[in-house]
Amino acid sequence: LCAAWLPGSGALVTGTSRGMVLEWGSACEVVRSLRLHSQWPIFAIAASAEGIAAGGRGGRLMLWPADGSPADARAARPVELGQLATSLTDEYGRLRCLLSGDAPCVRALAFARGA
């Protein structure tokens, strides 16, 4: 569903409809994989010299440092959208969209220069 080139290595990372982040080798084979979410697709992935970010349905972002691999879950840092945008939550900290039956969705990601 989405793809990004890793700076420096030339490797490709992709997000799948089954919630996986895959790293592809030069022979077009999957060399590493990580399940980001068990039931929701990955719609957005971005890579820069600072690291890799992936997100999708469910409102969860995963961030990897530049020296980490998308397959190394220990190097990843999860970020929940409800913690970033308080307007998405009610007075009890619950995501408003989850209360209505919908999950927040990450559709695009990008790294800002110098941020």
N, CA, C and O atoms as a MOPAC input file, in Angstrom:
PM7 MOZYME 1SCF
protein

 N      0.79800 1    -1.19900 1     0.00000 1
 C      0.00000 1     0.00000 1     0.00000 1
 C      0.84500 1     1.26900 1     0.00000 1
 O      0.37700 1     2.32900 1    -0.41600 1
 N      2.11400 1     1.16200 1     0.47400 1
 C      2.99600 1     2.33100 1     0.49000 1
 C      4.44100 1     1.85500 1     0.44800 1
 O      4.73600 1     0.70100 1     0.76000 1
 N      5.34100 1     2.75900 1     0.05800 1
 C      6.75500 1     2.38500 1    -0.06000 1
 C      7.63600 1     3.60900 1     0.13000 1
 O      7.21700 1     4.74100 1    -0.11200 1
 N      8.87800 1     3.35600 1     0.57300 1
 C      9.87800 1     4.42400 1     0.71500 1
 C     11.26200 1     3.80900 1     0.55700 1
 O     11.49000 1     2.66800 1     0.96000 1
 N     12.18400 1     4.56600 1    -0.02900 1
 C     13.58300 1     4.14600 1    -0.15000 1
 C     14.33300 1     4.55100 1     1.11000 1
 O     14.14700 1     5.65800 1     1.61400 1
 N     15.17400 1     3.67000 1     1.61900 1
 C     16.00600 1     3.98500 1     2.77700 1
 C     17.24000 1     4.73600 1     2.30300 1
 O     17.98400 1     4.22300 1     1.46700 1
 N     17.47500 1     5.93900 1     2.81500 1
 C     18.64300 1     6.71200 1     2.39700 1
 C     19.93800 1     5.97400 1     2.70700 1
 O     20.07300 1     5.34300 1     3.75600 1
 N     20.87200 1     6.06000 1     1.79500 1
 C     22.18000 1     5.44900 1     2.01700 1
 C     22.27300 1     4.00600 1     1.58500 1
 O     23.23100 1     3.62900 1     0.91000 1
 N     21.30500 1     3.18400 1     1.95500 1
 C     21.39700 1     1.75800 1     1.63800 1
 C     20.73700 1     1.41100 1     0.30900 1
 O     21.09900 1     0.41600 1    -0.31800 1
 N     19.77700 1     2.21700 1    -0.12600 1
 C     19.06800 1     1.92000 1    -1.35700 1
 C     18.02000 1     0.83800 1    -1.19500 1
 O     17.37500 1     0.45800 1    -2.17100 1
 N     17.83400 1     0.32700 1     0.03000 1
 C     16.81600 1    -0.69200 1     0.27800 1
 C     15.43400 1    -0.05100 1     0.24000 1
 O     15.28800 1     1.15200 1     0.45700 1
 N     14.44300 1    -0.85400 1    -0.03500 1
 C     13.06300 1    -0.40300 1    -0.10700 1
 C     12.30100 1    -0.96300 1     1.08400 1
 O     12.45700 1    -2.13700 1     1.42200 1
 N     11.47900 1    -0.13900 1     1.72300 1
 C     10.56800 1    -0.61900 1     2.76200 1
 C      9.15400 1    -0.37600 1     2.27700 1
 O      8.87100 1     0.65100 1     1.66000 1
 N      8.26600 1    -1.31700 1     2.55400 1
 C      6.87600 1    -1.20900 1     2.12900 1
 C      5.95600 1    -1.51700 1     3.30100 1
 O      6.32300 1    -2.22900 1     4.23600 1
 N      4.74600 1    -0.95800 1     3.22500 1
 C      3.69400 1    -1.26500 1     4.18300 1
 C      2.62200 1    -2.06800 1     3.47600 1
 O      2.30100 1    -1.79000 1     2.32100 1
 N      2.06000 1    -3.06600 1     4.15600 1
 C      1.10600 1    -3.96100 1     3.51100 1
 C     -0.30700 1    -3.80500 1     4.06700 1
 O     -0.51700 1    -3.15900 1     5.09300 1
 N     -1.25500 1    -4.39900 1     3.38300 1
 C     -2.65000 1    -4.38100 1     3.81600 1
 C     -2.87600 1    -5.25300 1     5.04700 1
 O     -3.93400 1    -5.17500 1     5.67200 1
 N     -1.91000 1    -6.07100 1     5.39500 1
 C     -2.02200 1    -6.94200 1     6.57400 1
 C     -1.24300 1    -6.42600 1     7.77400 1
 O     -0.98800 1    -7.17400 1     8.71800 1
 N     -0.85900 1    -5.14200 1     7.74300 1
 C     -0.20500 1    -4.53700 1     8.89600 1
 C      1.27400 1    -4.84000 1     9.03500 1
 O      1.82800 1    -4.70700 1    10.12700 1
 N      1.92700 1    -5.24300 1     7.95300 1
 C      3.34500 1    -5.58200 1     7.98900 1
 C      4.18800 1    -4.46700 1     7.36900 1
 O      3.76300 1    -3.79300 1     6.43100 1
 N      5.39400 1    -4.28900 1     7.91800 1
 C      6.41400 1    -3.44900 1     7.29600 1
 C      7.48400 1    -4.40400 1     6.78900 1
 O      8.04200 1    -5.17900 1     7.56600 1
 N      7.77200 1    -4.35500 1     5.49800 1
 C      8.73300 1    -5.26700 1     4.87400 1
 C      9.93300 1    -4.49000 1     4.35500 1
 O      9.77900 1    -3.41500 1     3.77600 1
 N     11.12100 1    -5.03000 1     4.56000 1
 C     12.34300 1    -4.46100 1     3.98100 1
 C     12.79600 1    -5.40600 1     2.88000 1
 O     12.94500 1    -6.60800 1     3.10500 1
 N     13.01400 1    -4.85900 1     1.69200 1
 C     13.35100 1    -5.64700 1     0.51400 1
 C     14.83400 1    -5.53300 1     0.19400 1
 O     15.41900 1    -4.45400 1     0.28600 1
 N     15.43800 1    -6.66200 1    -0.18400 1
 C     16.84100 1    -6.70100 1    -0.58400 1
 C     17.01200 1    -6.43000 1    -2.06500 1
 O     16.03200 1    -6.26200 1    -2.79000 1
 N     18.25600 1    -6.38700 1    -2.51400 1
 C     18.55700 1    -6.06300 1    -3.91300 1
 C     18.10000 1    -7.14200 1    -4.88100 1
 O     17.93400 1    -6.86600 1    -6.07000 1
 N     17.89200 1    -8.36300 1    -4.40300 1
 C     17.41500 1    -9.44300 1    -5.26900 1
 C     15.88700 1    -9.56900 1    -5.22400 1
 O     15.33700 1   -10.61800 1    -5.55700 1
 N     15.20600 1    -8.48900 1    -4.80700 1
 C     13.74200 1    -8.45300 1    -4.74600 1
 C     13.15500 1    -9.49500 1    -3.79400 1
 O     12.09100 1   -10.05800 1    -4.05100 1
 N     13.86700 1    -9.74400 1    -2.68900 1
 C     13.36000 1   -10.66300 1    -1.68200 1
 C     13.17500 1    -9.91000 1    -0.36300 1
 O     13.88300 1    -8.94200 1    -0.08800 1
 N     12.21900 1   -10.36300 1     0.44700 1
 C     12.00800 1    -9.75600 1     1.76100 1
 C     13.13900 1   -10.21300 1     2.67300 1
 O     13.32000 1   -11.41000 1     2.89900 1
 N     13.90100 1    -9.24800 1     3.19700 1
 C     15.01300 1    -9.59100 1     4.08700 1
 C     14.63700 1    -9.41700 1     5.55100 1
 O     15.22300 1   -10.06100 1     6.42200 1
 N     13.66800 1    -8.55500 1     5.83100 1
 C     13.19600 1    -8.36100 1     7.20000 1
 C     11.72100 1    -7.99200 1     7.16300 1
 O     11.24300 1    -7.37800 1     6.20900 1
 N     11.00500 1    -8.37700 1     8.22100 1
 C      9.60000 1    -7.98800 1     8.31900 1
 C      9.22300 1    -7.75400 1     9.77400 1
 O      9.82100 1    -8.31700 1    10.69100 1
 N      8.22700 1    -6.91600 1     9.95800 1
 C      7.72600 1    -6.61500 1    11.29900 1
 C      6.23300 1    -6.35900 1    11.20200 1
 O      5.77500 1    -5.62000 1    10.33100 1
 N      5.48000 1    -6.97300 1    12.09900 1
 C      4.04200 1    -6.71400 1    12.13900 1
 C      3.80700 1    -5.47800 1    12.98900 1
 O      4.05700 1    -5.48300 1    14.19500 1
 N      3.32900 1    -4.42700 1    12.35500 1
 C      3.03300 1    -3.18300 1    13.05600 1
 C      1.69200 1    -3.27700 1    13.75900 1
 O      1.54200 1    -2.80900 1    14.88800 1
 N      0.72000 1    -3.87800 1    13.09500 1
 C     -0.59700 1    -4.02900 1    13.68200 1
 C     -1.20200 1    -5.33200 1    13.18100 1
 O     -1.02500 1    -5.69500 1    12.01800 1
 N     -1.91200 1    -6.03300 1    14.05100 1
 C     -2.42100 1    -7.34800 1    13.69100 1
 C     -3.63100 1    -7.32400 1    12.77400 1
 O     -3.91000 1    -8.32400 1    12.11200 1
 N     -4.36100 1    -6.21500 1    12.71200 1
 C     -5.57500 1    -6.24900 1    11.89800 1
 C     -5.76900 1    -5.06600 1    10.95700 1
 O     -6.70900 1    -5.07800 1    10.16100 1
 N     -4.90700 1    -4.03500 1    11.01800 1
 C     -5.12800 1    -2.85600 1    10.19400 1
 C     -3.98700 1    -2.62500 1     9.22500 1
 O     -2.83200 1    -2.89500 1     9.55300 1
 N     -4.29500 1    -2.12700 1     8.02700 1
 C     -3.26200 1    -1.90200 1     7.00400 1
 C     -2.34100 1    -0.72400 1     7.31900 1
 O     -2.67900 1     0.17000 1     8.09400 1
 N     -1.16500 1    -0.75700 1     6.68800 1
 C     -0.20300 1     0.33300 1     6.75400 1
 C     -0.42200 1     1.18400 1     5.50200 1
 O     -0.22800 1     0.70600 1     4.38400 1
 N     -0.82400 1     2.43600 1     5.68800 1
 C     -1.10700 1     3.32600 1     4.56800 1
 C      0.01700 1     4.30500 1     4.27700 1
 O      0.06500 1     4.87800 1     3.18900 1
 N      0.93200 1     4.51000 1     5.23800 1
 C      1.95100 1     5.54300 1     5.04400 1
 C      3.28000 1     5.09300 1     5.61700 1
 O      3.33500 1     4.50000 1     6.69400 1
 N      4.35500 1     5.38000 1     4.88800 1
 C      5.70100 1     5.08200 1     5.36500 1
 C      6.62700 1     6.17800 1     4.83000 1
 O      6.48800 1     6.61900 1     3.68900 1
 N      7.55900 1     6.60200 1     5.65600 1
 C      8.50800 1     7.63700 1     5.25600 1
 C      9.88200 1     7.26700 1     5.79700 1
 O      9.99200 1     6.67300 1     6.87000 1
 N     10.92400 1     7.61500 1     5.05900 1
 C     12.29200 1     7.33600 1     5.48800 1
 C     13.15200 1     8.55700 1     5.22700 1
 O     12.99300 1     9.24200 1     4.21600 1
 N     14.06400 1     8.82200 1     6.14900 1
 C     15.00300 1     9.92500 1     5.98700 1
 C     16.28400 1     9.55900 1     6.72500 1
 O     16.39400 1     8.47000 1     7.28700 1
 N     17.24000 1    10.46100 1     6.72200 1
 C     18.48300 1    10.23600 1     7.45200 1
 C     18.23900 1    10.14200 1     8.95800 1
 O     19.04900 1     9.56200 1     9.68200 1
 N     17.12000 1    10.71200 1     9.43700 1
 C     16.78300 1    10.67000 1    10.85400 1
 C     16.16800 1     9.34800 1    11.28000 1
 O     16.29000 1     8.96000 1    12.44200 1
 N     15.50700 1     8.64700 1    10.36000 1
 C     14.88400 1     7.37300 1    10.70700 1
 C     13.75700 1     7.00400 1     9.77700 1
 O     13.64800 1     7.52500 1     8.66800 1
 N     12.91100 1     6.09000 1    10.24500 1
 C     11.78700 1     5.56100 1     9.47100 1
 C     10.52400 1     5.73000 1    10.30700 1
 O     10.54700 1     5.54000 1    11.52300 1
 N      9.42000 1     6.08900 1     9.65100 1
 C      8.12200 1     6.19400 1    10.31100 1
 C      7.10300 1     5.42600 1     9.48200 1
 O      7.12600 1     5.47600 1     8.25200 1
 N      6.20800 1     4.71400 1    10.16000 1
 C      5.14800 1     3.97700 1     9.47100 1
 C      3.86800 1     4.10900 1    10.28300 1
 O      3.90300 1     4.14100 1    11.51300 1
 N      2.73900 1     4.18500 1     9.58700 1
 C      1.45000 1     4.28200 1    10.26600 1
 C      0.33100 1     3.89800 1     9.33500 1
 O      0.52900 1     3.74800 1     8.12900 1
 N     -0.84400 1     3.74000 1     9.90100 1
 C     -1.98700 1     3.35500 1     9.09200 1
 C     -3.26800 1     3.46100 1     9.87300 1
 O     -3.43900 1     4.34700 1    10.71000 1
 N     -4.15800 1     2.55100 1     9.59100 1
 C     -5.43300 1     2.54700 1    10.27500 1
 C     -5.19200 1     2.15800 1    11.72800 1
 O     -4.33800 1     1.32000 1    12.01700 1
 N     -5.92700 1     2.75000 1    12.61700 1
 C     -5.75200 1     2.45900 1    14.02600 1
 C     -5.05200 1     3.57200 1    14.77800 1
 O     -5.01200 1     3.55700 1    16.00800 1
 N     -4.48800 1     4.55600 1    14.04600 1
 C     -3.90700 1     5.71200 1    14.68700 1
 C     -2.59600 1     5.49000 1    15.39700 1
 O     -2.24400 1     6.26500 1    16.28600 1
 N     -1.86300 1     4.46100 1    15.03900 1
 C     -0.58700 1     4.19100 1    15.67300 1
 C      0.54400 1     4.42700 1    14.69600 1
 O      0.51600 1     3.94100 1    13.56500 1
 N      1.54000 1     5.18100 1    15.14000 1
 C      2.76000 1     5.39200 1    14.36400 1
 C      3.87000 1     4.60300 1    15.02600 1
 O      3.89500 1     4.45300 1    16.24800 1
 N      4.78900 1     4.09900 1    14.21400 1
 C      6.00200 1     3.48200 1    14.74300 1
 C      7.17100 1     4.25500 1    14.17500 1
 O      7.22900 1     4.52700 1    12.97600 1
 N      8.10300 1     4.60800 1    15.04700 1
 C      9.28700 1     5.36200 1    14.64900 1
 C     10.53000 1     4.55100 1    14.95400 1
 O     10.68300 1     4.04300 1    16.06500 1
 N     11.43200 1     4.42000 1    13.96800 1
 C     12.70300 1     3.73500 1    14.13700 1
 C     13.82800 1     4.73800 1    13.96500 1
 O     13.75800 1     5.58300 1    13.07400 1
 N     14.86800 1     4.67000 1    14.79400 1
 C     16.01800 1     5.55900 1    14.59000 1
 C     16.74400 1     5.19200 1    13.30100 1
 O     16.55700 1     4.09800 1    12.76900 1
 N     17.56300 1     6.09900 1    12.80500 1
 C     18.26200 1     5.88100 1    11.53500 1
 C     19.12400 1     4.61900 1    11.56400 1
 O     19.29400 1     3.97000 1    10.53200 1
 N     19.66400 1     4.26300 1    12.71800 1
 C     20.50700 1     3.07000 1    12.78300 1
 C     19.71500 1     1.80800 1    13.12000 1
 O     20.30000 1     0.74200 1    13.31100 1
 N     18.38600 1     1.92300 1    13.19200 1
 C     17.55000 1     0.75800 1    13.49300 1
 C     16.94800 1     0.17400 1    12.23400 1
 O     16.85800 1     0.84900 1    11.20900 1
 N     16.54000 1    -1.06400 1    12.30900 1
 C     15.90700 1    -1.74400 1    11.18500 1
 C     14.40700 1    -1.81600 1    11.42700 1
 O     13.98300 1    -1.95800 1    12.57400 1
 N     13.58400 1    -1.72200 1    10.37400 1
 C     12.14600 1    -1.88300 1    10.54600 1
 C     11.78500 1    -3.24700 1    11.13100 1
 O     10.68200 1    -3.41900 1    11.65000 1
 N     12.68400 1    -4.20400 1    11.05700 1
 C     12.39200 1    -5.52700 1    11.59600 1
 C     12.72800 1    -5.63600 1    13.07500 1
 O     12.38800 1    -6.63500 1    13.70800 1
 N     13.38600 1    -4.63200 1    13.63700 1
 C     13.77800 1    -4.67100 1    15.04000 1
 C     12.73300 1    -3.94200 1    15.88000 1
 O     12.79500 1    -2.72200 1    16.03800 1
 N     11.78000 1    -4.68900 1    16.41300 1
 C     10.70200 1    -4.09900 1    17.19900 1
 C     11.23500 1    -3.41100 1    18.44800 1
 O     10.61800 1    -2.46300 1    18.93300 1
 N     12.35500 1    -3.86200 1    18.97500 1
 C     12.91700 1    -3.25200 1    20.18300 1
 C     13.42600 1    -1.83900 1    19.91200 1
 O     13.44800 1    -1.00500 1    20.81700 1
 N     13.83100 1    -1.56600 1    18.68500 1
 C     14.34100 1    -0.23600 1    18.33600 1
 C     13.20100 1     0.73600 1    18.03100 1
 O     13.41400 1     1.94800 1    17.99800 1
 N     12.00500 1     0.21500 1    17.81000 1
 C     10.87500 1     1.04900 1    17.43000 1
 C     10.24900 1     1.72500 1    18.64700 1
 O     10.23900 1     1.18400 1    19.75300 1
 N      9.73400 1     2.91700 1    18.40400 1
 C      9.03000 1     3.66400 1    19.44200 1
 C      7.60600 1     3.91600 1    18.95000 1
 O      7.41800 1     4.60200 1    17.94500 1
 N      6.59600 1     3.37100 1    19.64100 1
 C      5.21800 1     3.61700 1    19.22000 1
 C      4.75300 1     5.00000 1    19.65900 1
 O      5.13400 1     5.48700 1    20.72300 1
 N      3.92900 1     5.62200 1    18.82900 1
 C      3.32300 1     6.90700 1    19.14300 1
 C      1.83800 1     6.77700 1    18.83100 1
 O      1.46200 1     6.43700 1    17.70900 1
 N      1.00100 1     7.04800 1    19.82100 1
 C     -0.44400 1     6.99700 1    19.62100 1
 C     -0.94000 1     8.39800 1    19.26600 1
 O     -0.56800 1     9.37200 1    19.92000 1
 N     -1.77600 1     8.50100 1    18.23600 1
 C     -2.27300 1     9.80800 1    17.80200 1
 C     -3.01700 1    10.54000 1    18.91000 1
 O     -2.93500 1    11.76500 1    19.00000 1
 N     -3.72700 1     9.82700 1    19.73900 1
 C     -4.48000 1    10.45400 1    20.81000 1
 C     -3.59900 1    11.19200 1    21.79800 1
 O     -4.06100 1    12.11800 1    22.46500 1
 N     -2.33700 1    10.79800 1    21.90400 1
 C     -1.41800 1    11.48000 1    22.80400 1
 C     -0.83500 1    12.73700 1    22.16100 1
 O     -0.36700 1    13.63800 1    22.85800 1
 N     -0.86500 1    12.79200 1    20.83700 1
 C     -0.31800 1    13.94500 1    20.12900 1
 C     -1.34700 1    15.05000 1    19.90600 1
 O     -1.02400 1    16.23600 1    19.98300 1
 N     -2.54800 1    14.66200 1    19.63900 1
 C     -3.58900 1    15.62900 1    19.30100 1
 C     -4.71800 1    15.52600 1    20.31600 1
 O     -5.59300 1    14.67000 1    20.19500 1
 N     -4.69600 1    16.39100 1    21.30500 1
 C     -5.69800 1    16.31200 1    22.35700 1
 C     -7.09800 1    16.59100 1    21.84300 1
 O     -8.07500 1    16.20500 1    22.48600 1
 N     -7.22000 1    17.25200 1    20.69900 1
 C     -8.55400 1    17.51000 1    20.15800 1
 C     -9.22400 1    16.21900 1    19.69300 1
 O    -10.43500 1    16.19500 1    19.47400 1
 N     -8.45500 1    15.15800 1    19.54300 1
 C     -9.02100 1    13.87300 1    19.14800 1
 C     -9.56900 1    13.09100 1    20.32900 1
 O    -10.18800 1    12.04300 1    20.14600 1
 N     -9.34800 1    13.59100 1    21.54000 1
 C     -9.75900 1    12.84700 1    22.73000 1
 C    -10.85500 1    13.57800 1    23.49500 1
 O    -10.99900 1    14.79600 1    23.39000 1
 N    -11.62600 1    12.80900 1    24.26900 1
 C    -12.63200 1    13.41200 1    25.14000 1
 C    -12.00400 1    13.74300 1    26.48300 1
 O    -10.79400 1    13.59700 1    26.65400 1
 N    -12.80600 1    14.18200 1    27.43100 1
 C    -12.27700 1    14.59900 1    28.73200 1
 C    -11.66000 1    13.45300 1    29.53600 1
 O    -10.98300 1    13.69800 1    30.53500 1
 N    -11.88600 1    12.20700 1    29.11300 1
 C    -11.31200 1    11.04000 1    29.79300 1
 C    -10.08300 1    10.49600 1    29.07000 1
 O     -9.52200 1     9.48500 1    29.49000 1
 N     -9.65100 1    11.15900 1    27.97500 1
 C     -8.48500 1    10.71600 1    27.23400 1
 C     -8.76900 1     9.63600 1    26.20500 1
 O     -7.84000 1     9.08600 1    25.61500 1
 N    -10.04200 1     9.32300 1    25.98100 1
 C    -10.40900 1     8.30700 1    24.99600 1
 C    -10.52500 1     8.95400 1    23.61900 1
 O    -11.02500 1    10.07100 1    23.48700 1
 N    -10.05800 1     8.24100 1    22.60000 1
 C    -10.16200 1     8.76600 1    21.24000 1
 C    -11.62900 1     8.90500 1    20.84900 1
 O    -12.38900 1     7.93800 1    20.92300 1
 N    -12.02900 1    10.11200 1    20.43300 1
 C    -13.42400 1    10.35500 1    20.05700 1
 C    -13.86600 1     9.44000 1    18.91600 1
 O    -14.98400 1     8.92600 1    18.92600 1
 N    -12.99900 1     9.24100 1    17.94800 1
 C    -13.36900 1     8.42200 1    16.79400 1
 C    -13.55800 1     6.96200 1    17.19600 1
 O    -14.34600 1     6.25700 1    16.56500 1
 N    -12.85900 1     6.48800 1    18.22700 1
 C    -13.07000 1     5.10800 1    18.67400 1
 C    -14.41300 1     4.97600 1    19.37000 1
 O    -15.05800 1     3.93200 1    19.28300 1
 N    -14.84000 1     6.03000 1    20.06400 1
 C    -16.13300 1     6.00700 1    20.72800 1
 C    -17.26900 1     5.95400 1    19.72000 1
 O    -18.33100 1     5.40200 1    20.01000 1
 N    -17.05600 1     6.52300 1    18.54100 1
 C    -18.09000 1     6.51200 1    17.51200 1
 C    -17.99400 1     5.27500 1    16.62000 1
 O    -18.79700 1     5.10400 1    15.70300 1
 N    -17.01900 1     4.41800 1    16.89000 1
 C    -16.87500 1     3.19600 1    16.11100 1
 C    -15.83400 1     3.27000 1    15.01300 1
 O    -15.56400 1     2.26600 1    14.35400 1
 N    -15.24200 1     4.43500 1    14.80100 1
 C    -14.21600 1     4.60900 1    13.77300 1
 C    -12.84900 1     4.71700 1    14.42800 1
 O    -12.72900 1     5.22600 1    15.54200 1
 N    -11.83500 1     4.24700 1    13.75100 1
 C    -10.46500 1     4.38400 1    14.24700 1
 C     -9.77000 1     5.49400 1    13.47400 1
 O    -10.03500 1     5.66900 1    12.28500 1
 N     -8.88000 1     6.25600 1    14.12700 1
 C     -8.11900 1     7.26900 1    13.38500 1
 C     -7.23400 1     6.59000 1    12.35800 1
 O     -6.86300 1     5.42700 1    12.51500 1
 N     -6.90400 1     7.30900 1    11.32800 1
 C     -6.14300 1     6.69400 1    10.25200 1
 C     -5.02300 1     7.62000 1     9.78700 1
 O     -5.25800 1     8.79800 1     9.51400 1
 N     -3.80500 1     7.08500 1     9.69700 1
 C     -2.66500 1     7.82300 1     9.15800 1
 C     -2.63900 1     7.55800 1     7.65500 1
 O     -2.50800 1     6.41200 1     7.22600 1
 N     -2.76300 1     8.61200 1     6.86100 1
 C     -2.78400 1     8.47600 1     5.40200 1
 C     -1.50600 1     8.96600 1     4.74200 1
 O     -1.21900 1     8.59700 1     3.60300 1
 N     -0.73000 1     9.79500 1     5.44300 1
 C      0.50100 1    10.32200 1     4.85400 1
 C      1.49300 1    10.66800 1     5.96900 1
 O      1.09100 1    11.06000 1     7.06500 1
 N      2.78000 1    10.52200 1     5.68200 1
 C      3.85700 1    10.84800 1     6.60800 1
 C      4.98100 1    11.52100 1     5.84200 1
 O      5.20200 1    11.22600 1     4.66700 1
 N      5.68700 1    12.41900 1     6.50200 1
 C      6.86900 1    13.03500 1     5.91600 1
 C      7.74800 1    13.54600 1     7.03600 1
 O      7.25600 1    13.91300 1     8.10300 1
 N      9.03700 1    13.57100 1     6.79600 1
 C      9.99700 1    14.16000 1     7.74300 1
 C     10.24500 1    15.59200 1     7.31300 1
 O     10.34800 1    15.87400 1     6.11900 1
 N     10.34300 1    16.50300 1     8.27800 1
 C     10.65500 1    17.89100 1     7.98200 1
 C     12.16700 1    18.09100 1     8.09700 1
 O     12.80000 1    17.53400 1     8.99400 1
 N     12.73100 1    18.86400 1     7.21800 1
 C     14.16400 1    19.14800 1     7.28500 1
 C     14.46200 1    19.98800 1     8.51200 1
 O     13.77300 1    20.96500 1     8.80500 1
 N     15.50400 1    19.58500 1     9.22100 1
 C     15.96400 1    20.34200 1    10.37300 1
 C     15.08400 1    20.24600 1    11.59900 1
 O     15.31400 1    20.95400 1    12.57900 1
 N     14.07200 1    19.37800 1    11.56600 1
 C     13.17000 1    19.26300 1    12.72000 1
 C     13.66200 1    18.21100 1    13.69000 1
 O     13.02900 1    17.97700 1    14.72000 1

